[in-house]
Amino acid sequence: MNALQEIINVEKTIHPHILIMEDDLNVAKAMDAMGKHDYDLLMADLRLPDIDGMQVVKQLKETKPDTEVIVMTGYATSDLAVNAMKLGAHDFITKPFTEEQIKSAIKEALDQNTSKSNRENLSSVNLENNTSIQKREVLKVLNRTSEDEKFWINLMEEGSSALSDYTLSSEAKAAIASGDLQWINENIGELTQKQLMFIYKRLEREAW
């Protein structure tokens, strides 16, 4: 049993079904396993930018959209993070990660899976209201970056993992973590200079 499996076993308070797809696990075998069983979470340890790995995420979310996905890789870039999120991954974690980081990611993904059916039943929450919530949460994050240096640094270093306390979609998390100003402008609207400070610094860092 490896360290990751030990951590996952600790988190199994409600006996979730988790599939770990490691670098040495054949992609076809993983897809076969997912076809035969229902999993709450796929831990995809991928040698990105291997296209097969990204295809696993894409195919899984198309066939079993309720299964959450955490992508783990030592080859992280903001583009890969955004692409993984757009394909439906719940989170994108860069190796090496700490035990607390992976435990937090697993807990958040399983909580998301557990509450998904409840959210689907909230028919009174329409698209307009959801958009309003997303806008409020994104602005809350960006305002905090200008006031809380520790949060700024954590968001810069940890990416979407630092946003677990906010009600944000995967696309919103990816946009903030990568400094996707186009997505923010289209979905949130114009920002103040105070709110833009983190985005500009994130893009500046990516350019380096």
N, C-alpha and C positions, 0 to 999 in steps of 0.2 A: 504494500500500500504506500503510495507516494504522499508527499506533504499536502498536495492539493486535495487528494481524496480524504485525508484525515480532517482537513478543515471543513470539507463538505459534510462529512459525517457528523461533526459537531453541530452543524446548522440544521440537521434533519429533525426538527422538532415536530413537524407535521408530515413526516415521511414523504417528501417530494421525490419524484423520479427525475434523476439528473444523468445525462449522458455526457461523458468527457471524451472529446475528440482531440487526442494529442497528436503531435507531429508524426509519431510512428504508427498511428492508426490509419489504415487504409480508408480513403474517403468513401469508397463503394460499400465497405462494411458498415460505416456510420450511417449512410443513407438507408441501407437494408434494415438496420436496427430501428431507425426512426420510423420506417414503414410498418414494422411489426408491432411496435409498442408506442404508447402515448407518454411523452416526456414533458415535464413541466419546464425543464431548462436544459439547454445545450451549452456546454462550456467548450468553445471552439478554439483550441490552441493551434494557431495556424502559422505556417511559414509564409506570411504575406510578403510580397504581392503575388502569391500563387493563385491563379484564377480559379482553380478547383475549390479552394477554400471559400472564396466569396460566393461561388456557385452553390455551395452547401447552404449558406445562409439564405440565399435567394430562393432556392428550391424548398427549403424547410418552411419559410414564411409563406410561400405560395400554397403549400399543401397542408401545413398545420400552423396557421397563423397564431394560435393560442400559446404555442411553445415559445418561451422567451430565449434569447440568445445573448451570451456574453462572449465577445471576441477578445482573445488574448494574443499578443504578438510582441516580438522584439524588433519589429520593423515598422514602427508607427510613424505616420505622417498625418497632418491634418486632413489631407485629401482622402486617405484611406479611412480615417475615422468618420468623415462625412459620408463616404460611400457605404460603409458598413451600416451606419445609422439609417441611411436612405433605403437600404435593402431590408431593414426591419430589425437590426440588432438592437438590443436594449441598452447595451453598454460596450465600451471599447477600452480595454485596459492594456497599458504598456508594461512589458516585462523589463526588469524585475519589479514585482509589486510586493507590498508588505502583506502580512497575514490579515491585518485589519482592513486593508483596501479590498482584498478579494472577498472577505466575509461580508463586508458592507455591500459590495456589488451583488453577491448571491442573495442576500436578504432582500435587497431592493427589487431584484428581478422576480423572486418568488412572491413577494408582496404584490407586485404588479400583476402576476399571473393569478393569484388568489382573488384579487379584487376586480379582475377584468369582467367577470360575469355580472358583478354588481353594477359596474359602470355602464354596461350595455343595457341594463334595465332602467337606467335613469333617462327615460324618454323625454322628460320635461326639460332636460338640459340641451338646448338646441345649439346649432353651430355658432350662432352669433355670440351666445354666452360663453362658449368654449374659447372662441377667438379672443374675447375680452379678458378671460382668465389668463390665457397665454401672454397677451400683451402686458397685463399687470405684472405677471411673474418675471418676464424678461426685463422689464424696466426696473423691477425691484432688485434683480441681480446686478444690473449695470449701475444703478445708484449706489449699491453697497460696495462695488469695486472702488469707487472714488472716496469712500469713507472708512473702509476697513482694509488696511494694508495686508493683514494676515490672510484675509479672504482672497484678496487680489493675488497674492503669491500662490496660495493653494489652488486657485482656479487656473492660474498660468501653468502650474506644474502638474496638477492632477487631471485637468480637463473636466469632462462631464461627471466624473466621480465626485467632484466638489459641489455638485448641484442636486444632490439627493434630497435636500430639504425643501425643494421647490417643485411646484406642480407644473412640470414642463414636458412637452412631447419630446420624442427622440430627436426630431428635426430641430427643435428649438435648442436643445442641449448641444447638439453638434454645431449649430450656427454660432452660439456663444463661445464654445470651447475653441473653435477654429477661427473666429473673427470673421464670419461670413456676413459682411456688411450688406451685400445684395439681398440675401434672404431676410435680414432684419429690416431693411428699408421696405421691402415688399410686404412683409407680414406684420410689422410692428409700427412702422412709420418713421418719420424723422426723429433723430435723437438730439439732445442738447450736447454741448461740448463736454460737459461733465460726464454724460453717459457714454460718449464716444472715446473717452480716454483709454479704457481697457482695450477696446476693439483696435484702436490705432497701434497700441503697444503690442498686441497679439500679432497683428499683421507685420509689424516691424520686426518682431522676433522671428517670424516665419521666413521673412526675406533674408535674414542672416543665415 
